[in-house]
């Protein structure tokens, strides 16, 4: 669409409004999507301004904005701040929710550096021994094969309190609930404490699993601007004054994907703003356990309104599917109801194994091994990435790498994929319709314990980025 683009676009959209069904913004988005797929609108074309289309079609600017936002969400267009909205180049579309996956969908020939996962250690051997020990205790087995309270058995909740404890933050077992991993804990927190139509704010780059679950539950998600420490208090306050916000989800320590860590003054400021605007805090500590010297959680600064999500998935065992929620006593009933509605109770056998590991020190041993191996692998690739512009944290399992100007992260990812390496681009983490930074998240956690493959992957990344300069 190169000649009289605005006129052609108006014609396409007017036809969509008349001949399609559904809400207006979806009719508009579907009409543009079809025109892009059929080649009527060329890749790289700049779409007309929102106001021009709104005036021409007799709809609100908000309707056009939502249509453009829908097109960006499914990966057909990209918005550039101060420059407009453009149709993506072919082959670089972002499938919906593609960034959120627990295992690779790609053939095994690919070396996957796109996911953060625990590096295999001694957990399989520990599991074997734990199951043998349990097999000799019929009383415990009988208890584990029946129904339990939705919040979990008392000893499992106590183990969870021990796992979540950090410095002066000492959780009480009666404020801990057992869940089937951190993602299940997040689902239960949102189901139990928010409702469809409520607004949740988060970092403008956030965990893809949050993006997926809020979409499923009909919860509105707004991204908050960030800096090197993470979420900006001033940006949060601005949004709270402009919108009716119910809750905040954030990752104060080893933020995913930027690896940022909030300072204590920043945490106090965030806690104060949430108290001032009556926001619930949902805090994710998935990667935080990898940093033993981390600051106290937000839950320590605003205990009356904070739900802390912790798990063993990133530090001990992903397959065990063990997680914990820590919440104010007033919210325990609602969270318990959400657990009951989703799975009735967390898996008692997994919880028993996790409790044995926490009580015996095995979990801490596996955590130490995880930290040690992440540190070793990052030291191995450090000389390769020294010329790149990146952010990381000493115990973060990933680097957040900036792509040079004039190039796009999706182009670098496509080039690496041609060479059998997978990385994650910022688009998988983007919240809202703002411009997406041109960055790549690359992890050292591939379970294939081959240093040469890991080095080769980072060398391919460095080559792709330095050759673009």
Residue pairs with C-beta under 8 A, 6 or more apart in sequence:
1 8
1 9
1 35
1 40
1 41
1 42
1 45
2 42
2 45
5 45
5 46
5 48
6 48
6 52
6 53
6 56
8 40
9 32
9 41
9 47
9 48
9 53
10 48
10 53
10 56
10 57
12 31
12 32
12 35
12 40
12 41
13 28
13 31
13 32
13 53
13 57
14 56
14 57
15 31
16 27
16 28
16 30
16 31
16 32
17 24
17 27
17 28
17 31
17 57
17 59
20 26
20 27
20 30
20 31
21 27
22 30
24 59
24 63
24 67
25 63
25 64
25 66
25 67
25 70
26 67
26 70
28 57
28 59
28 63
28 64
28 67
29 66
29 67
29 68
29 70
29 71
32 41
32 47
32 67
32 71
32 76
33 71
33 74
33 76
35 41
36 43
36 76
36 87
41 87
42 87
43 87
43 88
43 89
43 90
44 86
44 87
44 89
45 86
45 87
46 84
46 85
46 86
47 68
47 77
47 84
47 85
47 86
47 87
49 84
50 61
50 64
50 65
50 68
51 61
53 59
53 64
54 60
54 61
54 63
54 64
57 64
65 433
68 77
68 79
68 85
68 433
69 432
69 433
71 77
71 85
72 78
72 79
72 85
72 433
73 96
73 433
74 93
74 94
74 95
74 96
75 88
75 92
75 93
75 94
75 95
75 96
75 427
76 87
76 88
76 93
77 85
77 86
77 87
77 88
78 85
78 86
78 88
78 436
79 85
79 433
79 434
79 435
80 86
80 435
81 434
81 435
91 414
92 408
92 410
92 411
92 414
94 410
94 427
94 428
97 208
97 211
97 212
97 215
98 428
99 208
99 424
99 427
99 428
99 429
100 208
100 209
100 211
100 212
100 428
101 115
102 318
104 110
104 112
104 114
104 115
104 422
106 112
106 422
109 420
110 417
110 420
110 421
110 422
111 420
111 421
111 422
111 446
111 448
111 453
111 454
111 456
111 457
112 422
112 446
113 421
113 422
113 423
113 442
113 443
113 444
113 446
113 457
113 458
113 461
114 422
114 423
114 424
114 441
114 442
114 443
115 424
115 443
115 445
116 256
116 287
116 314
116 397
116 398
116 443
116 445
117 314
117 318
117 443
117 445
117 447
118 313
118 314
118 315
118 316
118 317
118 318
118 370
118 445
119 370
119 373
119 374
119 377
119 445
119 447
119 449
120 447
120 449
121 366
121 369
121 370
121 373
122 365
122 366
122 369
123 316
123 317
123 320
123 366
126 357
126 362
126 366
127 317
127 353
130 353
130 356
130 357
131 353
133 356
134 140
134 141
134 144
134 349
134 352
134 353
135 141
140 352
143 153
143 348
144 348
144 349
144 352
145 348
147 344
147 345
148 345
148 348
149 336
149 345
150 177
150 336
150 337
150 339
150 340
150 344
150 345
151 157
151 176
151 177
151 178
151 332
151 335
151 336
151 339
152 160
152 176
152 177
152 178
152 345
152 346
152 351
153 178
153 348
153 351
154 173
155 355
156 178
156 346
156 348
156 351
156 352
156 354
156 355
157 173
157 174
157 176
157 177
157 178
157 324
158 173
158 176
158 355
159 351
159 354
159 355
159 358
159 359
160 171
160 173
160 176
160 177
160 178
160 310
160 324
160 326
161 170
161 171
161 172
161 173
161 175
161 176
161 324
161 326
162 358
162 359
163 310
163 312
163 324
163 358
163 363
164 171
164 176
164 285
164 308
164 310
164 324
164 326
165 171
166 294
166 296
166 297
167 296
168 296
168 300
169 296
169 297
169 299
169 300
171 308
171 326
174 329
174 332
175 326
175 327
175 328
175 329
175 332
176 324
176 325
176 326
177 188
177 324
177 325
177 327
177 332
177 335
177 336
177 339
178 322
178 323
178 324
178 345
178 346
178 351
179 185
179 188
179 323
179 324
179 325
179 339
179 346
180 321
180 322
180 323
180 343
180 346
180 347
180 350
181 311
181 313
181 321
181 322
181 323
182 284
182 286
182 309
182 310
182 311
182 313
182 323
183 209
183 213
183 323
184 321
184 323
184 342
184 343
184 346
185 309
185 310
185 311
185 323
185 324
185 325
186 209
186 210
186 213
186 249
186 282
186 284
186 309
187 213
187 338
187 342
188 325
188 335
188 338
188 339
188 342
189 282
189 307
189 309
189 325
189 335
189 338
190 200
190 213
190 214
190 217
190 219
190 282
191 217
191 338
191 341
191 342
192 331
192 334
192 335
192 337
192 338
193 247
193 280
193 282
193 307
193 331
193 334
193 335
194 200
194 217
194 219
194 246
194 247
194 280
195 219
196 217
196 218
196 219
197 218
197 219
197 220
198 219
198 220
198 246
198 247
199 219
199 220
199 221
199 222
199 243
199 244
199 245
199 246
200 214
200 219
200 220
200 221
200 222
200 245
200 246
200 247
200 248
200 249
200 282
201 221
201 222
201 223
201 224
201 236
201 239
201 240
201 243
201 245
201 247
201 248
201 249
201 279
202 210
202 221
202 222
202 223
202 224
202 231
202 248
202 249
202 250
202 431
203 223
203 224
203 226
203 230
203 231
203 250
203 251
203 255
203 258
203 431
204 223
204 224
204 225
204 226
204 430
204 431
204 432
204 434
205 223
205 226
205 257
205 258
205 426
205 429
205 430
205 431
205 437
206 223
206 249
206 251
206 256
206 429
206 431
207 251
207 256
207 284
207 286
207 429
208 428
208 429
210 221
210 249
211 221
211 429
211 431
214 220
214 221
215 221
221 431
221 432
222 239
222 243
222 245
222 431
222 432
223 430
223 431
223 432
223 434
224 231
224 232
224 235
224 236
224 239
225 231
225 232
225 235
226 232
226 235
226 255
226 258
226 260
227 260
228 260
228 391
229 260
229 261
229 262
229 263
229 266
230 250
230 251
230 252
230 255
230 258
230 260
230 261
230 262
230 266
231 250
231 262
231 270
233 266
233 269
233 270
233 273
236 248
236 270
236 273
237 273
237 277
239 245
240 273
240 277
240 279
245 277
245 279
246 279
246 280
247 279
247 280
247 281
247 282
248 270
248 274
248 279
248 280
248 281
248 282
249 282
249 283
249 284
250 270
250 281
250 282
250 283
250 284
250 298
251 283
251 284
251 285
251 286
251 287
251 288
252 261
252 262
252 266
252 267
252 270
252 283
252 288
252 295
252 297
252 298
253 261
253 262
253 285
253 287
253 288
253 291
253 294
253 295
253 297
254 260
254 261
254 287
254 288
254 290
254 291
254 294
254 393
254 395
254 396
255 261
256 286
256 287
256 429
257 398
257 400
257 424
257 426
257 429
257 439
257 441
258 391
258 400
259 391
259 392
259 393
259 396
259 398
259 399
259 400
260 391
260 393
261 291
261 294
261 295
261 393
262 270
262 295
263 295
264 295
264 296
267 295
267 296
267 298
267 301
268 301
270 281
270 298
270 301
271 281
271 298
271 301
271 302
271 306
273 279
274 280
274 281
274 302
274 305
275 302
275 305
278 305
279 305
280 305
280 306
280 307
281 298
281 299
281 302
281 305
281 306
281 307
282 306
282 307
282 309
283 297
283 298
283 299
283 306
283 307
283 308
283 309
284 309
285 297
285 308
285 309
285 310
286 309
286 310
286 311
286 313
286 314
287 314
287 396
287 397
288 294
288 297
289 310
289 314
289 315
289 367
290 314
290 315
290 367
290 370
290 371
290 374
290 395
290 396
290 397
291 393
291 394
291 395
292 371
297 306
297 308
298 306
298 308
299 306
299 307
299 308
299 326
303 328
304 328
305 328
306 327
306 328
307 325
307 326
307 327
307 331
307 335
308 325
308 326
308 327
309 323
309 324
309 325
310 323
310 324
310 325
310 326
311 322
311 323
311 324
312 320
312 322
312 323
312 354
312 363
313 320
313 321
313 322
313 323
314 370
314 397
315 363
315 366
315 367
315 370
316 322
316 354
316 357
316 363
316 366
316 367
316 370
317 366
320 350
320 353
320 354
321 347
321 350
322 346
322 350
322 351
322 353
322 354
323 346
325 335
327 335
339 345
339 346
354 363
356 362
357 363
357 366
358 364
371 395
374 395
374 396
374 397
374 444
374 445
375 394
375 395
377 444
377 445
377 451
377 454
378 392
378 394
378 444
380 451
380 454
380 455
381 444
381 454
381 455
381 458
384 455
384 458
384 459
384 462
385 399
385 401
385 458
385 461
385 462
387 462
387 466
388 399
388 401
388 402
388 461
388 462
388 465
388 466
389 401
389 402
389 404
390 399
390 400
390 401
390 402
391 399
391 400
392 398
392 399
392 400
397 443
397 444
397 445
398 441
398 442
398 443
398 444
398 445
399 441
399 442
399 443
400 439
400 440
400 441
401 439
401 440
401 441
401 442
401 461
401 465
402 437
402 438
402 439
403 409
403 412
403 438
403 439
403 440
403 465
403 468
404 465
404 468
404 469
405 438
406 468
407 438
407 468
408 438
409 425
409 426
409 427
409 438
409 439
409 440
410 425
410 427
412 423
412 425
412 440
412 461
412 464
412 465
412 468
413 422
413 423
413 424
413 425
413 440
415 464
416 422
416 423
416 460
416 461
416 464
419 460
421 457
421 460
421 461
423 440
423 441
423 442
423 461
424 440
424 441
424 442
425 439
425 440
425 441
426 436
426 437
426 438
426 439
426 440
426 441
427 436
429 441
430 436
440 461
442 457
442 458
442 461
444 454
446 453
446 454
446 457
